[in-house]
Amino acid sequence: MRHGKKVNHLGRKSAHRKAMLANMACSLIEHKRINTTVAKAKALKQFIEPLITKSKAENNQTTEKGTHNRRIAFKNLRDKYAVTELFGSVSDKVGARPGGYTRIIKLGNRLGDNADMAMIELVDYNEVYNAGKAAKKKTTRRSRRGKKADEAVVEKVTENVVEETAEAVTEEIKETEAVETEEATQEIEEVKEPQATEEEVSEPESTEAETTEPEDSEEKKNDSEA
């Protein structure tokens, strides 16, 4: 009885099972999809997905981590060409995916022994399923308890922003009004100044005329007396 046994031995000894999974993983990395039984596909999924996670660029930012992860992958895969492919094009392709790099599609039963067959493939290399889908952004999971607090914070922030903008607008309006009034007063003063100068110029002419009139009258009196 296999109660509570999570590891499927696949009817093989441990050495045989490891070698078989390594060969299947190398062929999956090379061809991007393979056909096998459902039991082997499920075992391969558990075998290869941790290796794909170790090959991602975000887990290999330093040389020490990069070499360590490459050695772990080579210990499991036992093929240097598969390791270079895994840390090259495969890691670039699945870089934005947080997990679930493989997909198992059941194909029916095999003719000889009626075994359940399936196809296991790398998800990002299937152009048919990913044709109409856009790239999703990374999102963080949050509990529902924090939504109300977040909404209150957002409302406060928006109110503060609105008040600040209103104050800035009123200050700008006041400044523009002050500038306009100053300009208007300057124009009025400029208009008044030439009028004052004209009046000042016209006043001396009238006095000169007044002074010349009595002289003319004296000359006329003299002529009449003569």
C-alpha positions as CSV (number, residue, x, y, z in Angstrom):
1,M,0.0,0.0,0.0
2,R,1.3,3.5,-1.0
3,H,-0.6,5.6,1.5
4,G,1.0,9.0,1.8
5,K,3.8,8.3,-0.7
6,K,4.1,11.4,-2.9
7,V,7.0,10.2,-5.0
8,N,6.1,8.1,-8.0
9,H,9.0,5.6,-8.5
10,L,7.7,4.8,-12.1
11,G,8.6,1.1,-11.6
12,R,12.3,1.8,-11.7
13,K,15.3,2.0,-9.3
14,S,16.5,5.4,-8.2
15,A,19.5,5.5,-10.6
16,H,17.3,4.5,-13.6
17,R,14.6,7.0,-12.7
18,K,17.1,9.9,-12.3
19,A,18.8,9.1,-15.7
20,M,15.4,8.8,-17.4
21,L,14.2,12.2,-16.0
22,A,17.5,13.8,-17.0
23,N,17.2,12.5,-20.6
24,M,13.6,13.6,-20.8
25,A,14.4,17.1,-19.4
26,C,17.2,17.5,-22.0
27,S,14.9,16.6,-24.8
28,L,12.2,18.9,-23.5
29,I,14.7,21.8,-23.4
30,E,15.9,21.0,-26.9
31,H,12.6,20.4,-28.6
32,K,10.3,22.4,-26.3
33,R,7.7,19.7,-26.2
34,I,7.7,15.9,-26.0
35,N,5.1,13.1,-25.9
36,T,5.1,10.6,-22.9
37,T,2.8,9.0,-20.4
38,V,0.9,11.1,-17.9
39,A,2.8,9.7,-14.9
40,K,6.2,10.5,-16.5
41,A,5.0,13.9,-17.5
42,K,3.9,14.8,-14.0
43,A,7.3,13.5,-12.6
44,L,9.2,15.5,-15.2
45,K,7.2,18.7,-14.4
46,Q,8.3,18.4,-10.7
47,F,11.9,17.7,-11.9
48,I,12.4,20.5,-14.4
49,E,10.5,23.5,-13.1
50,P,13.0,24.2,-10.2
51,L,15.8,24.1,-12.6
52,I,14.1,26.6,-14.9
53,T,13.6,28.9,-11.8
54,K,17.3,28.7,-11.1
55,S,18.2,29.6,-14.6
56,K,16.3,32.9,-14.6
57,A,18.4,36.1,-14.7
58,E,16.9,37.5,-11.5
59,N,18.4,34.5,-9.6
60,N,21.8,34.9,-11.2
61,Q,22.7,38.5,-10.6
62,T,26.2,37.7,-9.2
63,T,28.8,35.4,-10.5
64,E,28.8,33.2,-7.4
65,K,25.0,32.6,-7.7
66,G,25.3,32.0,-11.4
67,T,28.0,29.4,-11.2
68,H,26.3,27.7,-8.3
69,N,23.0,27.4,-10.1
70,R,24.7,26.2,-13.3
71,R,26.5,23.4,-11.3
72,I,23.2,22.3,-9.8
73,A,21.6,22.2,-13.2
74,F,24.5,20.3,-14.7
75,K,24.4,17.8,-11.8
76,N,20.7,17.0,-12.6
77,L,20.7,17.3,-16.4
78,R,24.2,15.8,-17.1
79,D,24.4,17.6,-20.5
80,K,26.4,20.9,-21.0
81,Y,24.5,21.8,-24.2
82,A,21.2,21.5,-22.4
83,V,22.5,23.7,-19.6
84,T,23.7,26.4,-22.0
85,E,20.3,26.3,-23.8
86,L,18.5,26.4,-20.4
87,F,20.4,29.4,-19.1
88,G,20.3,31.1,-22.5
89,S,17.1,31.3,-24.6
90,V,14.8,29.4,-22.2
91,S,15.6,31.7,-19.3
92,D,15.1,34.8,-21.5
93,K,11.8,33.5,-22.7
94,V,10.4,32.6,-19.3
95,G,11.9,35.6,-17.5
96,A,8.6,37.4,-16.8
97,R,6.7,34.3,-15.7
98,P,6.6,33.7,-11.9
99,G,6.1,29.9,-12.2
100,G,4.2,27.3,-14.1
101,Y,6.7,27.0,-17.0
102,T,5.3,23.7,-18.4
103,R,1.9,22.5,-19.5
104,I,0.5,18.9,-19.7
105,I,-2.0,18.1,-22.4
106,K,-3.6,14.7,-22.4
107,L,-3.7,12.9,-25.7
108,G,-5.7,9.7,-25.0
109,N,-4.7,6.1,-24.6
110,R,-1.8,4.3,-26.2
111,L,-2.8,1.4,-28.6
112,G,-0.4,-1.2,-27.3
113,D,-1.0,-1.2,-23.5
114,N,-3.8,1.4,-23.2
115,A,-1.6,3.8,-21.2
116,D,-2.6,7.4,-20.6
117,M,-0.5,9.6,-23.0
118,A,0.2,13.2,-22.7
119,M,2.2,16.0,-24.3
120,I,4.4,18.2,-22.0
121,E,5.6,21.5,-23.3
122,L,7.1,24.8,-22.3
123,V,4.3,27.3,-22.0
124,D,6.0,30.3,-23.5
125,Y,7.0,28.5,-26.7
126,N,3.4,27.7,-27.7
127,E,2.5,30.3,-30.3
128,V,-1.1,29.0,-30.8
129,Y,-2.2,29.5,-27.1
130,N,-0.3,32.8,-26.7
131,A,-1.4,34.4,-30.0
132,G,-4.0,36.8,-28.7
133,K,-2.7,37.3,-25.2
134,A,-0.9,40.5,-24.1
135,A,2.0,40.4,-21.6
136,K,0.7,40.8,-18.1
137,K,2.4,43.0,-15.6
138,K,3.6,41.7,-12.3
139,T,1.1,42.2,-9.5
140,T,1.4,41.7,-5.8
141,R,-1.2,39.9,-3.8
142,R,-2.8,41.9,-1.0
143,S,-5.4,41.0,1.6
144,R,-8.9,42.5,1.5
145,R,-8.4,44.0,5.0
146,G,-6.0,46.6,3.7
147,K,-8.3,47.9,0.9
148,K,-10.3,50.3,3.0
149,A,-7.2,51.7,4.6
150,D,-5.6,52.1,1.1
151,E,-8.8,53.8,-0.2
152,A,-8.8,56.2,2.8
153,V,-5.2,57.1,2.2
154,V,-5.8,57.7,-1.5
155,E,-8.8,59.9,-0.7
156,K,-6.7,62.0,1.7
157,V,-3.9,62.3,-0.8
158,T,-6.3,63.4,-3.5
159,E,-7.9,66.0,-1.2
160,N,-4.5,67.4,-0.3
161,V,-3.5,67.6,-3.9
162,V,-6.8,69.3,-4.8
163,E,-6.4,71.9,-2.0
164,E,-2.8,72.6,-3.0
165,T,-3.7,73.1,-6.7
166,A,-6.6,75.4,-5.7
167,E,-4.3,77.5,-3.5
168,A,-1.7,77.7,-6.3
169,V,-4.4,78.7,-8.8
170,T,-5.7,81.5,-6.5
171,E,-2.2,82.8,-5.9
172,E,-1.6,82.9,-9.6
173,I,-4.8,84.8,-10.2
174,K,-4.0,87.3,-7.5
175,E,-0.5,87.8,-8.9
176,T,-1.9,88.4,-12.4
177,E,-4.5,90.8,-11.1
178,A,-1.9,92.8,-9.3
179,V,0.3,92.9,-12.3
180,E,-2.6,94.0,-14.5
181,T,-3.6,96.8,-12.0
182,E,0.0,98.1,-11.9
183,E,0.2,98.1,-15.7
184,A,-3.2,100.0,-15.9
185,T,-2.0,102.6,-13.4
186,Q,1.2,103.1,-15.3
187,E,-0.7,103.6,-18.5
188,I,-3.0,106.2,-16.9
189,E,0.0,108.1,-15.5
190,E,1.7,108.0,-18.9
191,V,-1.5,109.5,-20.5
192,K,-1.8,112.2,-17.8
193,E,1.8,113.4,-18.0
194,P,1.7,114.8,-21.7
195,Q,-1.6,116.6,-20.9
196,A,0.1,118.4,-18.0
197,T,3.1,119.4,-20.1
198,E,0.8,120.8,-22.8
199,E,-1.0,123.0,-20.2
200,E,2.2,124.3,-18.8
201,V,3.4,125.2,-22.3
202,S,0.2,127.0,-23.3
203,E,0.1,129.2,-20.1
204,P,3.3,131.3,-20.8
205,E,2.0,132.1,-24.4
206,S,-1.2,133.7,-22.9
207,T,0.9,135.9,-20.5
208,E,3.1,137.1,-23.4
209,A,0.0,138.1,-25.3
210,E,-1.3,140.0,-22.3
211,T,2.0,141.8,-21.9
212,T,2.1,142.9,-25.5
213,E,-1.4,144.3,-25.6
214,P,-0.8,147.3,-23.3
215,E,2.2,148.3,-25.3
216,D,0.2,148.5,-28.5
217,S,-2.5,150.6,-26.7
218,E,0.1,153.1,-25.5
219,E,1.5,153.5,-29.0
220,K,-2.1,154.2,-30.4
221,K,-2.6,156.9,-27.7
222,N,0.6,158.6,-28.6
223,D,-0.4,158.6,-32.3
224,S,-3.8,160.1,-31.4
225,E,-2.3,162.9,-29.3
226,A,0.1,163.7,-32.0
